[in-house]
Amino acid sequence: MRPVASAGVRGQDPVLPSRLTALRAALVRIGTTLDEAATCAELTREAVRQLGGTAAVLRVGGEAGAQYEAVTGDPALLPDVQWAMAAARQESTLEEAATPIPYASTGQARPALRVPLTTDGHPYGALVCARAGAPFTAVEAELLALLAERAAATIRHAREHERVSGIVGDLQRALLAEPGRPHPNLDVAIRYLPVGQSALVGGDWCETVRLHFGRTLLVVGDVMGHGLEAAVDMTAYRSSLRYIASADLPPHRVLRQLDDSASADPDRRPATCLIARVDPNRGQVTLASAGHLPPAVIDAQGRTSLLPVPVGPPLGTGLGGYEPATCQLDPTQTLVLFTDGLVERRGEDIDHSMDRLAGVGFEATAGVEEVIDTVLVRLDAEHAEDDVAVLAAQLHLRDLRDDEGG
C-alpha cells in the first residue's frame, strides 16, 4: 500500500490553506457591529486593504440623490456617480456585476468595478472600487463579491434589528401609561428607572387613583422578571387595579381581588404590590402589602423611618390573607413608596439595605421632587441591578371641601 503524502491530496495548491485563512480573516473584519455606517466603512477599508486603490459605497436610490459614502482612499480615482448608476441599470445578476468594467477619465481608461451589496435578493447599494494600476482580475472581482455579500448580510441584520427595536420601543412606550391624577390636596412625584440600556419599561409600576371625599390611592408594584414580558403582565395588573379601585374598597380588599384575578390566569407572573390610601381629611394613610417592602416616611426634621405594614403573599398565588395598617400623616411629612430595586444590592442583607434608606437625610423643607432626587442620588439608583420605581407624596394644605364627593 502506498503511503499517503503528508502534504495532502496530490496536486493541491500548497498556498490554498493560507489563502483561505486570509479570506476568513478578511470576512471577520466586516460586520463587527450592527451599525450600518460602520459596516460600510469596514467594507471599503477591507477592499482597499486587499486590492489597493479606492473603494466607496453607492447607495440604492434615484440618480439625483445618489452619492458615494464611506470612501476609503483617493476620491478622485472613483468613477463618476452617473457612470456607476448607468452600470447598475445594465446589470441583472451578481456574476455580471462582478465583472471588471473600464471607464474613461481624462482621456485615459482606468479599471473600475461595481459589485452589488445584495443578500438573499435584498439590495442595499453597491461597492465601487477603482485604481490607477492594472485592471481587476476575475479572482479579485470574486473576492470583492464575497466581501460585499458579507457586508450586505450585516446591513440586513442591522436594519432588521433597528426595525424590531423600534416596534419594541413603541410597545414599551404604550405600556408605560401615565399614572392617574391624584386629588389636588396631594402633591405627588413619580420616577421610573428601567435596568439596562435597551429597555424603556419593565415590570415595576406606580399608579394613583382618585377616590371619593378627597382620598387618593397610591400604588407601587413589581412584576417578577424584566423586560417586555414583565411589562405586559404589569399592564394587566394596572388595568385590574383601576377597575377594582373604582369600587372604593379598602386597600387589603383591593389586594385580595387583584390576587384572585391574577391567580386565575396561569400565564400571569406573580407580583408584589403596596397600596396606600391617603385620607387628608383625617390625616391618615391606610396601607396593605402583598409581599412588598414597607414605605418610608420623612418627618419635619428630614429624618427617615419605615412604616410597619403586615406583609401578605405576592399577587398571583391565590393565598390571600392581606391585612391593613393605618398610620397618621400630616403635611410636614413625606410618604415614599418604592420597589426593591431602589435598595437591594447583590450579596447584601435586606435589613442592611433598608437601614441605608433609613439613614438618608433630607432638607426639612424638601418637596416631593427634591425628595425623589435625593433618594435616587444617595442610593445610586442609576447603577441599580433591578428596575426602580419611586413615588413620593405630601399632603397639600387647601380647602378640602372642594374635594367632597370626589
N, C-alpha and C positions, 0 to 999 in steps of 0.2 A: 504494500500500500504506500502510495506516495505521500509524504508529509505535507500538511497544509502550511503554506508560507505565512510567516508572521505579519507580513505587510498587508494581508487581506486578500481580497479577490484579485486574481490575475488581471492586469490591465487597468486597475482602479487608479484614478488620478491621485497621486500621493499628496497633493495640496488641497484636495477636496475637504477633508475634515477641518482644516484651518479656515477655509473659506466659509464653511457652514457656521463655524464658531464666530467668525467676524460678522456674518449676516445676522446671527442670533443676537449678538451684542448691539448691532445697529437697530434692530427692531425693538429691543428693550429700552433704548433711549428715546423712543417715541411713545407718547401716551402715558407719561408718568403721573399725570393728574387728570381730573375731569374738567379741566379748564380748556375751552375750545381755542382761545388765543394762544395759550401756552403750547398746545399740541401743534398748531400750525407753525409756531416758531421752532419747535423741536424738529419738525419735518424738514423745514428749509435748512436748518443747521446741519442735519444729518446728510441731506442731499449734497450740500457743498463739501462736507467732510469726506464723502465718498468719491465725488466726481469733480470737485473744484467748480470754478466759475461762480455763477449767481443763481439763486433759487428764490421763488416767491409763490404765494398762494393767490389764485384768482378766484374770487367768489362767484357763485352762480347768481345770475340776475340779468337785468337789461343792460344793453351796451352803455347807455348814458351814465349808469351808476357803477359800472364795472371798474375796478381798480386793484392794483397789487397790494397785498398785505404780507406781513411777516417776512419782509425782504431780508435775505442774508447775502452779502457780497455787494458788488458794484451795480446799482440800479441801472446804470447806463448800458449795461450788457443785455438787459431784458428786451425782448421784442415789444413792439407796440401792442397796447392792450387790444386795439381793434383787430390786429392780426390774430391774437390769441382767441378772441371771440369768434372770428371767422373760421378759425381752425376747428373750434368746438362744433360749429354747425355742420362741418364736413365729417365729423367723427361719429360713428354709431356703435362701435364696440371697443372694449378695452384693448384688444390687440392693435386695432388701428390707431388708437390714441397713444399707444406706447411706441409708435414708430417715429424715429428722428425726423424732424421737419426743419428744413433750412428756411431762413428768412433773409430778406435784403435789408442792409443797414449801411448808410453812407456809401452806397455803390458796391459793397462787398457782401458776400454770402457768409453768414455766421450760423453755426449749428444751434438749433433750439429744440426743445422737447416739451410737449404738453401732455401731462398724464392726469386723467380724471381722478378726483377724490371721490371714489364710489365704493360702497359696500352693500351687498345684497340688494342692488337696484336702487339704493338711496344716494343721489348725487349731492355733494357738498361743495363743489367748486372744482378747481384743478390746480395741480402743481406744475409750474412753468420753470424750466431750467434753461440756462444759456451760458455759453462760454466762448472765449476768443480762440481757443485751440482747436484740437481735432474734433471731427464730428462725433456724435454719440453713437456707440455701438449698440447692437441688439441686446447684448448682455447687460450693458449699462441701462438701457431702457427697461429691461425686465426688473432690474434691481430697484429702479425708481418706482416702478409699478407696485412692487411689494411694499416699499416704504409708504407710498400713498395709500395703499389699501389698509395698512395698519393704522395710519392717521385717521382715515375715514371711519374705521370701526370705532376708534376712540371718540371721535366727534359725535358719532351716532349715540354712543352711550352717554356722552356729556349732555346732549340735548334731551335725551330721554330722562336722565336724572333731573335736569332742570324742570322738565315738564311735570314729572311726578312730584318733585319738591314743591312746585307751585300749587298743585292740586292739594297736597297735604297742608301747605300753609293756609290756603283758602279755607279748608275744612277746619283747621285748628282755630283760625280767627272766628269762624262761625260758631265753633263750640265754646269759645271764650266769651260768652254772652255777658253783658254788663249786669252787675247786681241791681236789684230793685232799689228804689229811693227810700231812705228812712224818713220818718217824720221830721219836720223842721226843728223839733225840740231836741234833736240828737245830731251831734257832729260826728261824722264817720269818715275814716280814710282806709283804703284797702291797697295792698301791694301784692303782686304775684311775681315770683321769680322761678321759671322752669329750670330744671337742672339740665346742663349740657348746652350746646350751641345750636343744635338743629331743631329743637322743639320750641314751639310758641306756647304750648299748653300741655299739661299732663293731667294727673288725677286729683290735684289739690284745687279747692274752690272756696269762695266766700259768697255769702248771699245775705241780703237784707230784705225783710218783708214787712210792709206796713200792716198793723193790726188796728182794731178799734180802740177808741179812747186814748189816742196819743202813744200807744205802745208800739214797739218795733221788735221784730225777731231778728237776731243776729246769728249767723250760722257759719261755721267753717267745717270742711270735710276733707277727707284724704282717702282716695280710692287706692287699693293695693296695686302696685306696679307703676310703670311710667309710660310716657309717650301717647300715641294716638289711641291705642286700645283702652288705656286707663281714662283718657279724655272722653271717649264715647260713653263709658259707664258713668263718668262724672256728670254728663248732661242728663242721663236717666235719673240719677239721684236728685239733681237740681229740679228737674221737671216734677218729680214726685213730691218733693218738698213744697214747691209752690202750690201745688194742688191741695196737699194735706193742710198746709198752713192757712189756707183760705177758710177753714172751718174754725179757726181761732182756738185750737186745742192747746193745753199746757205743753211745755217742751218735752216732757217724758212720754206723753201720749203721741206726740208727733214722731218721736224716735221709734215708738212701738209700731206705728203704721208704716214707717219707712222700712223697718226691718221685715215686716210681713210682706210688703211689696217686693223687696229685693230677694228674699228667700224663696219666693215663688218663681223667680227667674233663674234657672240653673246655670245660665251663662253669665250672670251678673257677678262681678268681682266684689268681694267684701270691702267695706269701707268703715273708717272711723268718722265720728261726727260729734261736734259740740254745738249745742243750741243755747242761746241766752235770750230770754225775753226781758226787755228793758221797759220798766214802767216809771216814767219820770214823775207822774202824779204822786206816786207813793215812795219815790226814791229807792226803788228796788230792782234787782235783777234776779230772775229765776233761771237756773241752769240745769241742764241734763246732758250726760255724756254717754256716747256709745264707743267705748274703747279709746277715747281721745284724751290727750293731755289737758290738764286744767288750765283755765285762763289766768292771766296776771292782772293785778290792779295796781296802779301807780297813785300814791296819795299826794296830798297838797305839798309835801316837802320833797317830792320827786323820788321817794323810796318805793321799791317794787316788792310785792308779795304775791303768793299764789293762793287762789281761792279753792277751798276744799269742795270737791264735787264727787258724789258717788259715781263710780265707773261701771257701766254695764257692758255687755258683749258688743263687738263690732256689728254693724248693719250687715244683713245678708246671712246671718247664722240661724235666724228663726228662733232664737232663745229668749228674746225679750228681756224683761227684768230691769227696766230703767227707772231710776228714782230722781226726783227733783231736789234741788237745794236752792234756798233763797237767801240773798245777801243784800245789805244796804249799799246804795250807790248814790253819791252826791256830786254836784257839779265840779267839785275840786278834784275829783278822781277820774282816772282814765282806765277803761276796761280794754284789755288786749287779748284777743283770741288769735291762735296761730296753729300751724301744722308742725309736725315733728321735725321737718327739715330745717326749721329755724334753729333748733337747739341740739339735735342729736349729731354726734360725731362718731365715726367708726372706732370701736375699741374703748369707748368711754361709757361709764355707767350713767344711766339716765338720770339718777338723782344728782350726780355731779353736773350734768348738762343743765338741769333745771336750776341748780344753785348758781350757775353762771348767769342765767337770765335774771334771777332774783338779785344778783349783785350789780346789775346795770342801774346807774343813777341817771336821773333826768332833771332838767330845769323845772323848777316849781311851776312856771307859767307856760310850759310847753303845750302846744296844741296837738291835735291828732296827727297832722302831717309830720311835725317835728318829732313826735314820739316814735313813729314808724322809722323815720330817717335814722334816729339814734340807735334803735334796737337792731336795725339791719347792719349798720356800720360796726357797732360794738360786738356783735356776734358773727361778723364776717360772713354774712349771708350770700355775698357774691360767689364765695367758694364752697357753698354748701354741697353736700353729697346727695341731696334729695331736693325735690320741689319745695318751695317755700311760699306759703300764703299767710298774710298777717292782716288782721282787722283791728283798728283802734277806734274807740267810741267814747265820747264825753257828752254828758247832759248839757243841753243848751238852755240857759235861763230865758224864758219868754212866757207870755200869757198862754198857758196850756189849754185854756177854754176854747181856743181856736181849733184844737185838735179833737174836741169832744165828738164822738161818733165816728172817728177815723178820717 
